[in-house]
Amino acid sequence: MAANKFWKKKELSSLEQQVGAALTQIETTITEVKNLKVSSVVDYTAKINAQKQVYLVLIPYPCLSIYNRISSKLLPELEKRVKATILVAAKRTIESKWVKSHRSQTRPNSRTLTSVYDGLLEDLISPSVILGRRTRVRVDGTKFYRIFLDESDQKELEHRLDAIKNVYKVLTTRDLEFEFRRDDTFYQKRGAKKVAKK
């Protein structure tokens, strides 16, 4: 049953079987999980020296819209069953602008390094939303990125921020700092249902 949750993969590791089994159990309560597929599951606990287990679940890009709709319900359930910090990100590819099959061919913006890194960060902090970002340069010339998040999501995100920061550093070599602040502008959260006007 766990193999049904994986995209074009037949041989599963014990960790992938555990996550796949947890997803099939969640299907009974959240029906939209049936359409969600997983590419792979990677254990980052040793790489980031975390005290609690940290797993990165990679999903195919076409499944990202499904995940965004159900992320606020799915993540707590999955973490409860697997007993670890779960981070979910879409599998994206970076293409070199020099590799072309025809000389007039241009690289899509979604395949650039900057776009992929920004998309990865948005996936990791989901279901929260990035309110602003600043690039800061230290005295020694090293860069770090300050990310502003909505303070209404602070309770949900606070225990996961260290894992997000460290996994993002391993994947992209970028240093992050998070801050929470109140957002006065109106926006709609990912996965929130639209309120019908009367």
Secondary structure, 3 states (H helix, E strand, C coil): CHHHHECCCCCCCHHHHHHHHHHHHHCCCCHHHHHCCECEEEECCCCCCCCCCEEEEEEEHHHHHHHHHHHHHHHHHHHHHHCCEEEEEEECCCCCCCCCCCCCCCCCHHHCHHHHHHHHHHHHHCCCCEEEEEEEECCCCCEEEEEEEEHHHHHHHHHHHHHHHHHHHHHHCCCEEEEEECCCCCCCCCCCCCCCCC
